[in-house]
Amino acid sequence: REGNIKFREGLYEEALRIYDQADEVMKKWKVGEHLKTENKWLKEYHIACLKNKAQAALKLDLFQTALEAADGALKIDAEDHKAWYRKVQAEKGLGHFDEAEASLTRLDEVAQFCPDRRSILQDCEAERQRIRAARAKHKQGTKDMVGKAFENGLFSADRNKQVEDDTETRRRALLAESEKEAPKAVAPPKALERSIQLTEALAGELIDELTKSYGQKWYQERVQKCARDSGFERMVFLRRLKNIAFEVQKPILEKWGFEGSEQGVREMTVAIRDHAGKDGKSMPEGLKKKQDACLRVLYGGEEGGMLGILI
C-alpha cells in the first residue's frame, strides 16, 4: 500500500524501492502446499507487487529492471495480461523489437479469455504500431550513430557523456510518440587543438592495438561485471565504463605520443576520425572493419557485455 501511495504521488524511485523490498521478502516466504488459501493469497500479492515494480521501473526508464519484474510475474501466472503488457513495454524500451512483437502476439492470445478483451486488443494494436515506428527509427538511428562513431569520440575518456547524450536523445526520439516527449539537443563538441596526425595505415595499427588491449581477459571480465552491476542500463554502464577503459587507453596514448589524459584521448580520436571523411561515413572498408571489431571488445562483447544494447 505504501508503494502505491508513493507511485500515485509521482515518487517512482521510492515506490520502486518499496516494491523491490516487498518482492525480496515474498521470495523468501514458504507456505505449505496443503495451505491452499494462504498459497493463493501469497501468489496474488507477489504478482501484484512484481507488476507494480515493473511499472515503477518503466517510469524511471529502467527497462531491464522492468523486464525482470514482468518475467517474474509471468513465472507465477503466465496468463496475466498486465504482466505481458509490461514485458512488451520493457522490451521496446531496450530496443528488443522482435521480442516485443513476439510478446504482443502472446498477449493477443491471452486477451481472448479476458472480459475486457476488446480493450486489450485495441491497446495491443496501438502498441504494435508504435513498435514498428520505433524499429524503423532505431534502424536509421543505429546506422547514423555507427557511421559517425569517431566523430562523436569513440575512444574518448569523455565518451560516456557524449554517448549518454546521443543515446538519450535517440531513445527519447524513439519513445516520443508514446511518451509525448521531445528529444533534447546535443551540444556540439568543443574545438580541439591538434599536434598529431595519422596516415590510414597508422590509424589502422592504432585501432588494432586498442582492440588487442580491450580484448584482454581482465578487461572483458571487468566490463561484463560492470554491465551486470549496472543492471544492463545504458547510462549507468557508460558512466562506470570511463575509468575501466582509460586504464587500457593511457599507456597506448603515451606510446603513440599523445597526452595520457582526456585531452590526449580526444586528440587520438580525432586523428582516427580524419579517415571517416567530412560526412563521417566515408571510412575505408578495411579501417571500418577494424573500428567495428574494436567497438565489440570495448563494450564487453556480444555475450555478457553491452554491445547488443548500445549498438
Steps between C-alpha positions, in 0.01 A plus 500: 500500500782741587661437161173575321468830688853601399425402141182708486699795638750463216779385734596212274847435644358463850217285371745276314710460814194394701381257233850354473520444875158336501601277209811381685297425814234302312764297317613367839155414630421130496143376529409132511325368191213375715420860604313585182349827619831632627676392180242676287533817707881499479500452121245776447691750711837406353385534141336836579825615659705393198265674255518817707879469514511471121276803458711715735817391319344593165427847634872533581610356163657205685395261226714202602363518854147526360556200274629285785202595718252424220666165434482424871127569499450277196677213673225515759217549253578460130152625408516842670437753225635798695830320561525428127435864419773614741734250333420643157572855616830397662616315189408796285695733728805274474474503122417126490229544239474137383449386857247779560294395196515135607377599846220702342393192304489304824300781661250479213448133586465568873250780435255262333398372844479839675168679564644825360641322196401770254677777693816292543514413130461867408790584730704220342446634150593853603815369669585293193487811283727685746750214496511499121561874492767471770669214314527707182640799688737278698637342181576839350630634831736205541632546147563868564658439840743237374583709195606795713644299790839662465348843456344467844822384663493120491795443729474821699529505878192719490332261255254406772358852512487537121340161444272556798366815335477333158335185634257694719403725209447200274303314767273796558446534125400134479257525790372852431186369336394312810659716767419837337852629558725696266867399459759720663759677290857371523766765543776484236846396624743777582776591257818300550860608442696230320868411472492144359361365175487137391515336159231243421748219566604643836137558598434133428797394713382719786149355487647148491701575812193632680301195391768264628515679835121515539494128423709409803324259733518730803345788306219288356420358843493845659282649225257209517484530879443874454208418269349264758554743787336772292192285448575521125379860508668713230562818694629336816730271303650779289578711804679208667682390184703822485765408757527138389561593137752770588722244672545342157516827310762687701813291424402483133453876487844564644662243272359675193605847615164623632446637848398237753190700581148581383648753259724230354209261455304765314795582275553131423133464413508794263816367333319174424182681402686685224467186290121492525464794259314825551167325524634247753381215273786463252742288700688242288345156535806343658525773761127479571528126569775575750280765660207257533725235655628757749146600596409140573775451756475855640146424623574147623397297197169358391469245781487653847590854392301802385560482124150384415345778710723791398528429128 
